[in-house]
Every structure is written in structure tokens, then in C-alpha cells.
Amino acid sequence: MKELIKKLVEAYGPSGYEVPVRDLIADIVRESVDELRTDSLGNLIALKKGTGGGKRIMIAAHMDEIGLIVTYVDKKGFLRFGTVGGVLPLATIGSRVRFASGAIGVIGWEKWLQPSSERPSLEELFLDVGAIPGNQLPVGVGDVASFDRPFVDMGQRLVAKAMDDRIGCAVAAQALLDLGATPNDIYFVFTTQEEVGLRGALVSAFGVEPEVGVAIDVTKTGDTPEAHPMAVELSGGPAIKVMDSDVLVHPGVKNWMIKTAQGLGIKYQLEVLEFGGTDTAAMQRSRGGIPAGCLSIPCRYIHTPSEMVDYGDVQGAVKLLGEMLSKPVEI
Amino acid sequence: MLLKELSEARGVSGNEAAIRDIILNAVKGQVDEYRIDALGNLICLQKARRQAQGERSPRKVMVAAHMDEVGFVITGINGDGTLRFGKVGGIDDRILPSKQVLIGQESVPGVIGYRPIHLIPRAERERAVDTSKAAIDIGATSKGGAEKLVKLGDYATFRTAFEVLDESGLRTVKGKALDDRVGCAVLVELLKGDYAFDLYAAFTAQEEAGLRGARVAAYATNPEVAFVLEGTVCDDLPKKKDLSPVTEVGKGPVITFMDRSFVADRRLVKLLVDTAKRLGIPYQFKQGTVGGTDAGAIHLTREGVPSAAVSVPVRYIHAPVSLLSLIDLDYTVRLMRETLHTLEGGLES
């Protein structure tokens, strides 16, 4: 599965520009699904039909990652940029970014070495794409970039940009590939534009009209040296969301996950996320309301170019999701 | 001039009737059907005038412009005859002192009262104005006197005459509420065309209060493609640093690639850019991702709608006086009309 994860995290796909990720996932799941379509916002909707008598279930994992968008090019070819999703200016300094064309940029800030310098503001940052006066620039206003970092396999721990939420895509795709006969009609939806407001999930949930929705996304942890207290840690198993900024998870969905994990005898943790939201909220509020929950992968350093997850948690999530989907569901 | 009429008419979010009447009068001969929905949107249908050309040709296209403007609502009448007010839409408190307003159906004149400089301590002059205690003075001297002229819940707008500033050159004009009466004016012009799809021209309500009219108008219309016409942020005045102006007056229609409310459909952006290049129409990108438009609501309707926003650059939006170039307006009409015709061939999937 590490090969799948590597492919997904290294792909380019900021919000609104998810095509490369979509093409990759479509190729991976095509042979294993009954229907495959892309909707008007670019969501990839893969249907695995059930044998009958089950529920209509939507699984949502978002393909998009945070990124930058060029807003201005100065005379020397330095670029100013806006953010696509929740980019933290401090976490970008010295980072490399990659454009759809493959062009690379370096993020600069002149106050880096000044003593007592404050946190950078977005306006102070710029992108250097190696411009040489007189030469044509490889990028222009409106071009979008994502972080550029290779996947690192530390053995148990995995590090990459865009673990948020390619790891969710990997879990959903792997569960899909592993899935045998099931009574449920399962719509695996690889969503767009989550990082800018859960937009893809909102419209795809309207189209799919599920009876139950489950998002697969990352969550924060409280296991670093001076972390804000949070009872989620790497290697503690997949996390079952109870609440985040945008949802109170339907108790029936939460209990479905807990009982399944207990039945399998795999480790799990309960997640209360104080700041942050996921596609869960968009599914929950679709049409007349849909019971929705979220299976989370604990992840350190979210929204930085180096997001870290635990491979055991990832495998646990695949196993748990597969088991949840393979049996009749009572909410 | 229709733009003058639209600019001087008064229609704060939730009270767009006066604007709607002007528009209805202007488009009546061009549309096959129209209706006014529960939120006050005016939705006009101009049926396809010609046969669609191909398999992928859209059958139903929505073009939206919002009728409402930012303004005020009267929330209290003080014992001394002055009026307390709340803001409707995004207005910077610092621009309010001493501005003239018109209140209610009867257009009662008033001024947002503020102490003259003589009475402001030196230290306070350096700070931003605290308008939380500001009141509108309509010249009444008692609560009873004020109640004869206005009532709670009355809307107030800035009071600004529309004027042509520059007859030649950039043909600049000034007036209030050019955000988004200019979009309405463009949309009225577009209805004079003939398209190979059903064109739903939606003049929307309550955009400034949260894209509310467009949300329900798009749900009801259920279009395959949508365009939003706007008067957008323009800050082309001298800058300290080499940061970008968001847009510039006189540089042509503004195409949005992304703002806070949506990511524009790339195919539509390309269609707009290609059309502008083909016709030699100047265009600019909105440089910056500030603000939001009705596209934010429309593109999330039902199963999603590919959407784009095209704007006329307008200086000083959300203030008593805004300014734009009629050349930009004319180019915007041309760009949109030609883009709609090109769209008749369909979008790639």
C-alpha cells in the first residue's frame, strides 16, 4: 500500500486543480467498480454495487491539497501570491512549490535572519521561480502551485506533503480494491475543494443522495512535546470522530464504527477536534440531512509540507472501513 | 442612461423592488417569460433563438447580476429625534461620518451626524472613528417628530447623484451602488442578443447580505453553466510597495480565477480569455483572491454548476461614491456576448 500512498501524495492537486489526482485514482479503481463518473465540480464518483438489501453509502475522501495562487508578477520576475486553503505563512518559508506545468518555485522572505523578527505576513512573502531578466517566465498570474516534497518512508511513520487528504484517498481506494461482495451500494467519492470550504462534497452528496455518509480525513494529534491537549496519538489506531468545529457526528454512525472496530479487535481512538472541519459536515447537511461520520487518520504537522502519519493507523483504517462496508448496516 | 437610472434608484438588500421595476421595464420586450420569486429575484427567460449546434451544446445557461446595494436599516428612534441604524452588507465604519443618506419609501433626507473637528480631542483625531454611537440626523427635534417621517425597519441608502466625469478618454462616471448596478446594466444589454440556448437572466436579491437570492434562483433555474456579472474591487491608486492592484480602471473586463467564494471553472476562464484574445478585447485578471460573488452560491447548487465571474472594475465600492469607465462596461458586454455565442459549441468534458 505504500506504493499507492507515495503515488498519491506526490501528485499535484491544489483545490480546484485536482485533475492529476483524479486521473491517478480513476486508473487505480476503474477495473473494480461498476460505474465511474466525474461531476461538474470535478468530483470522482465510483460506485461499487451491492448484492441488494443494503444501504446507499457515500465514502468521501478529498483529493485536493492546500496551495498557492500567483496574484502578481513584479518587474524582476518575483511573484506575489494568495493562499488556496489554510496555508500558514510561517510554514512556507524556504519551501519549494510546484506548478501544474512542473515549474518549481522557492518561497522567500527577507526578514528571515533579522533578530526578533515577527511571524511573516503573506504580503511579505514572494515566490522565486528562477527568473532571469529578459527570459520568458514559466508561470503567470492565476497559476496555482502545491508544495513539492518527496514521500519519505521511515518504516512505521510516513512523511509527505498532502497526507491531508491523499492518505484518506489511499485508505478509501485500498478498501475499495479489497472489498468483496456486499449488500450495500457504495459510492466512493473522491472530492474536490475541501480545503476551501467542503465544496465538492456538498454537490456530490446532493447527486449521490446517500443514506449514510462517512468521510475519511486526517485529524490532529496531541502527542508532540508541548501539544495542546488532545487524546489522539500516532500509532493509537484510526480515530473515530465524535465532534469537530463543523459537526456533531451522528451517534449511530459513531457506534457503527466503534462496534465494528471492537468486533475486529483492532485499536481505535475517539476524536474530538476543537479546530477544523471535514467533508462530514457537507454530507450531513445535504438535502434533508444525512447521518454522517468520519474515520480519521491521526496526522502531525497538518498543513505543513511535512505531514506525518503512522502506517499501522493507516492499515487499521483500511481494515475497519472494509469491515464496515461489507456487512448490512443499521444506524 | 440606464446605468444612471439604476445607480440613483434605491435598493438595499431585501428591498430591491425599485431596481426590479426599472430592469423589468428595460427588458420586457426581450424576454419570453419572467417571474419574481419568494426572495425577490427577477428571473427572466429568453428562449433559444436558434437551434443548438452540437451534442455538447448547453441547453440552459444562467447569467446573474445582483440588484441590491449595501446600506442601512433604521433600528431605533432616539428621544432627540435622531435615528439609530444598523449596516446592511460590508461597510467600513470609517467612511460613515457626515455622509448624506435617504431613508424609506419617501426618500427622507438625513445625515450621519458626527462632531465637528473643533470638538474632537487631538488624541481622538488620530484614531479610527467609533460609529457605534453615531446616529442619523433628519432634522427632527423629538421622537414624535421623527416618527412622522420614518419608521423602524426603513432602509436607508447613500445619497449620491450619478454624473459623467469624463466625456472622452476613459468615459468615467461616478455614482452610488455601481456594485452591482453595472452588472445589471451589462445583463440587460446581453438580453438584446440571440443565443442558441435558453438564457436565464437572473437579477438577484440579497447578494450583499450573503449571496442569498442567487442560491435559490440557481436552485430553481437548475442551469448547466452560469456566469456572474459584477462590479469588482479596484485599487489602482499609487501603492507603497510593488503589490498588485486588484484591478485597474480602463484595462477592460475582469476575469476571476479564484476568490473567497469559489474557484472559477477553468474551461469557462479559458473560453473568456480565448474570446477576448480573438476579438482583441482588453481583459485583466482579478489579481488577488479577496471578496466573493453570487458565483459562490450558484456553483454549489444541486450537483454543482460550472461557473465564472466577469466584472467591471469599480473604484470605491461599498462607499457613497463609486467610479467606473464606460469603456470597460462596453468591453464587458462585448466579451460576454461573444463568449456566450462561443459557448453554444459546448464545453469539453
Boltz contact constraints between the chains, C-beta under 6 A:
constraints:
  - contact:
      token1: [A, 16]
      token2: [B, 263]
      max_distance: 6.0
  - contact:
      token1: [A, 39]
      token2: [B, 303]
      max_distance: 6.0
  - contact:
      token1: [A, 39]
      token2: [B, 304]
      max_distance: 6.0
  - contact:
      token1: [A, 40]
      token2: [B, 304]
      max_distance: 6.0
  - contact:
      token1: [A, 40]
      token2: [B, 306]
      max_distance: 6.0
  - contact:
      token1: [A, 41]
      token2: [B, 304]
      max_distance: 6.0
  - contact:
      token1: [A, 69]
      token2: [B, 258]
      max_distance: 6.0
  - contact:
      token1: [A, 71]
      token2: [B, 244]
      max_distance: 6.0
  - contact:
      token1: [A, 71]
      token2: [B, 287]
      max_distance: 6.0
  - contact:
      token1: [A, 71]
      token2: [B, 288]
      max_distance: 6.0
  - contact:
      token1: [A, 72]
      token2: [B, 244]
      max_distance: 6.0
  - contact:
      token1: [A, 72]
      token2: [B, 287]
      max_distance: 6.0
  - contact:
      token1: [A, 74]
      token2: [B, 242]
      max_distance: 6.0
  - contact:
      token1: [A, 82]
      token2: [B, 289]
      max_distance: 6.0
  - contact:
      token1: [A, 141]
      token2: [B, 285]
      max_distance: 6.0
  - contact:
      token1: [A, 141]
      token2: [B, 287]
      max_distance: 6.0
  - contact:
      token1: [A, 142]
      token2: [B, 257]
      max_distance: 6.0
  - contact:
      token1: [A, 142]
      token2: [B, 285]
      max_distance: 6.0
  - contact:
      token1: [A, 199]
      token2: [B, 300]
      max_distance: 6.0
  - contact:
      token1: [A, 202]
      token2: [B, 300]
      max_distance: 6.0
  - contact:
      token1: [A, 203]
      token2: [B, 300]
      max_distance: 6.0
  - contact:
      token1: [A, 203]
      token2: [B, 303]
      max_distance: 6.0
  - contact:
      token1: [A, 203]
      token2: [B, 304]
      max_distance: 6.0
  - contact:
      token1: [A, 206]
      token2: [B, 302]
      max_distance: 6.0
  - contact:
      token1: [A, 206]
      token2: [B, 303]
      max_distance: 6.0
  - contact:
      token1: [A, 207]
      token2: [B, 303]
      max_distance: 6.0
